[in-house]
Amino acid sequence: DYFDRASDCFKKAVKEDPRNEVYKKALEMNARAPQLHAQIQKQLQAQQEQSMAEQKLVSSENSDYLYDVAGW
């Protein structure tokens, strides 16, 4: 997993330079990254599903309008 590999790298960086706050913060943020990634993916999927439902509704409405106008 990429997050695990990143965590190993950040741990090594903190071990080599324990006073570096950027390394410490990166390690801390990396620990939360999998949950954030999953949350973002879930939101993106929900948006995509909503968009597809809206497109289906619009195409259905357009189709009904065409049939009404054309008299089919």
Backbone as CSV, one residue per row, in Angstrom:
resi,resn,N_x,N_y,N_z,CA_x,CA_y,CA_z,C_x,C_y,C_z
1,ASP,0.837,-1.184,0.000,0.000,0.000,0.000,0.885,1.252,0.000
2,TYR,0.464,2.234,-0.753,1.257,3.459,-0.881,1.360,4.222,0.435
3,PHE,0.284,4.214,1.212,0.307,4.934,2.484,1.287,4.280,3.459
4,ASP,1.363,2.966,3.425,2.315,2.269,4.295,3.753,2.592,3.907
5,ARG,4.012,2.612,2.605,5.366,2.947,2.137,5.721,4.387,2.496
6,ALA,4.760,5.277,2.346,4.992,6.680,2.703,5.250,6.807,4.201
7,SER,4.508,6.072,4.990,4.698,6.100,6.438,6.105,5.641,6.814
8,ASP,6.570,4.594,6.174,7.931,4.118,6.436,8.961,5.193,6.112
9,CYS,8.768,5.873,5.007,9.701,6.940,4.614,9.666,8.096,5.601
10,PHE,8.466,8.489,6.023,8.361,9.595,6.979,8.943,9.218,8.340
11,LYS,8.742,7.965,8.747,9.339,7.506,10.014,10.853,7.574,9.941
12,LYS,11.406,7.150,8.814,12.854,7.211,8.624,13.334,8.657,8.659
13,ALA,12.594,9.551,8.020,12.975,10.968,8.005,12.937,11.560,9.405
14,VAL,11.903,11.228,10.180,11.802,11.734,11.556,12.936,11.176,12.403
15,LYS,13.282,9.919,12.172,14.369,9.298,12.934,15.704,9.987,12.626
16,GLU,15.917,10.365,11.369,17.162,11.015,10.984,17.222,12.474,11.425
17,ASP,16.073,13.136,11.490,16.029,14.539,11.903,14.809,14.752,12.801
18,PRO,14.907,14.361,14.075,13.750,14.401,14.970,13.223,15.810,15.266
19,ARG,14.012,16.830,15.016,13.560,18.199,15.306,12.800,18.829,14.132
20,ASN,12.760,18.167,13.021,12.098,18.725,11.843,10.583,18.562,11.976
21,GLU,9.905,19.698,12.144,8.452,19.683,12.347,7.692,19.256,11.085
22,VAL,8.250,19.539,9.923,7.594,19.160,8.671,7.506,17.638,8.568
23,TYR,8.564,16.951,8.919,8.550,15.483,8.877,7.525,14.925,9.863
24,LYS,7.487,15.514,11.059,6.532,15.044,12.066,5.092,15.254,11.602
25,LYS,4.835,16.424,11.028,3.485,16.727,10.549,3.102,15.810,9.383
26,ALA,4.053,15.556,8.502,3.795,14.672,7.364,3.459,13.258,7.856
27,LEU,4.179,12.794,8.848,3.903,11.467,9.412,2.511,11.434,10.035
28,GLU,2.154,12.498,10.744,0.837,12.589,11.368,-0.272,12.618,10.308
29,MET,-0.085,13.412,9.277,-1.097,13.510,8.219,-1.207,12.199,7.447
30,ASN,-0.093,11.534,7.248,-0.111,10.257,6.537,-0.908,9.204,7.300
31,ALA,-0.924,9.308,8.613,-1.690,8.355,9.420,-3.190,8.514,9.163
32,ARG,-3.611,9.748,8.841,-5.030,10.001,8.580,-5.388,9.863,7.100
33,ALA,-4.409,9.736,6.264,-4.626,9.735,4.815,-5.572,8.633,4.325
34,PRO,-5.457,7.401,4.792,-6.368,6.360,4.270,-7.849,6.672,4.521
35,GLN,-8.161,7.192,5.710,-9.561,7.535,5.995,-10.024,8.687,5.106
36,LEU,-9.163,9.696,4.931,-9.518,10.830,4.083,-9.699,10.387,2.636
37,HIS,-8.833,9.525,2.187,-8.914,9.025,0.819,-10.243,8.273,0.615
38,ALA,-10.586,7.425,1.552,-11.833,6.662,1.453,-13.045,7.592,1.462
39,GLN,-12.993,8.616,2.296,-14.094,9.576,2.374,-14.250,10.337,1.058
40,ILE,-13.151,10.771,0.486,-13.196,11.493,-0.791,-13.733,10.598,-1.891
41,GLN,-13.285,9.351,-1.928,-13.760,8.418,-2.953,-15.263,8.186,-2.826
42,LYS,-15.741,8.081,-1.593,-17.172,7.873,-1.362,-17.968,9.093,-1.846
43,GLN,-17.464,10.293,-1.562,-18.146,11.512,-2.008,-18.149,11.618,-3.532
44,LEU,-17.028,11.293,-4.154,-16.956,11.342,-5.614,-17.930,10.351,-6.251
45,GLN,-18.031,9.175,-5.677,-18.957,8.175,-6.208,-20.400,8.652,-6.062
46,ALA,-20.719,9.259,-4.932,-22.076,9.762,-4.727,-22.398,10.870,-5.729
47,GLN,-21.435,11.748,-5.985,-21.643,12.813,-6.965,-21.850,12.234,-8.359
48,GLN,-21.064,11.226,-8.694,-21.182,10.606,-10.012,-22.552,9.942,-10.167
49,GLU,-22.988,9.243,-9.141,-24.293,8.585,-9.197,-25.412,9.617,-9.324
50,GLN,-25.294,10.728,-8.604,-26.305,11.775,-8.681,-26.322,12.391,-10.081
51,SER,-25.145,12.622,-10.636,-25.045,13.196,-11.975,-25.667,12.269,-13.012
52,MET,-25.404,10.986,-12.891,-25.968,10.015,-13.831,-27.496,9.979,-13.715
53,ALA,-28.017,10.052,-12.497,-29.466,10.052,-12.298,-30.086,11.302,-12.907
54,GLU,-29.414,12.447,-12.738,-29.927,13.692,-13.315,-29.911,13.630,-14.844
55,GLN,-28.855,13.079,-15.420,-28.767,12.958,-16.871,-29.873,12.050,-17.403
56,LYS,-30.131,10.976,-16.700,-31.188,10.054,-17.122,-32.544,10.747,-17.081
57,LEU,-32.775,11.543,-16.034,-34.036,12.271,-15.900,-34.178,13.297,-17.019
58,VAL,-33.126,14.036,-17.314,-33.177,15.055,-18.361,-33.407,14.410,-19.723
59,SER,-32.708,13.319,-19.990,-32.900,12.667,-21.287,-34.310,12.107,-21.416
60,SER,-34.859,11.633,-20.322,-36.229,11.123,-20.331,-37.206,12.256,-20.593
61,GLU,-36.991,13.410,-19.961,-37.864,14.560,-20.169,-37.756,15.057,-21.610
62,ASN,-36.544,15.102,-22.161,-36.357,15.531,-23.541,-37.059,14.577,-24.503
63,SER,-36.957,13.309,-24.214,-37.586,12.302,-25.057,-39.101,12.463,-25.044
64,ASP,-39.667,12.675,-23.861,-41.113,12.866,-23.748,-41.559,14.116,-24.505
65,TYR,-40.780,15.179,-24.410,-41.094,16.420,-25.107,-41.091,16.209,-26.617
66,LEU,-40.078,15.495,-27.113,-39.980,15.228,-28.551,-41.186,14.428,-29.029
67,TYR,-41.580,13.440,-28.259,-42.740,12.632,-28.641,-44.019,13.487,-28.645
68,ASP,-44.148,14.366,-27.671,-45.333,15.243,-27.603,-45.379,16.191,-28.799
69,VAL,-44.235,16.756,-29.159,-44.171,17.700,-30.273,-44.394,16.981,-31.601
70,ALA,-43.772,15.844,-31.774,-43.855,15.128,-33.032,-45.183,14.377,-33.185
71,GLY,-45.888,14.201,-32.082,-47.185,13.540,-32.138,-47.111,12.036,-32.194
72,TRP,-46.049,11.469,-31.727,-45.936,10.010,-31.741,-46.666,9.417,-30.584
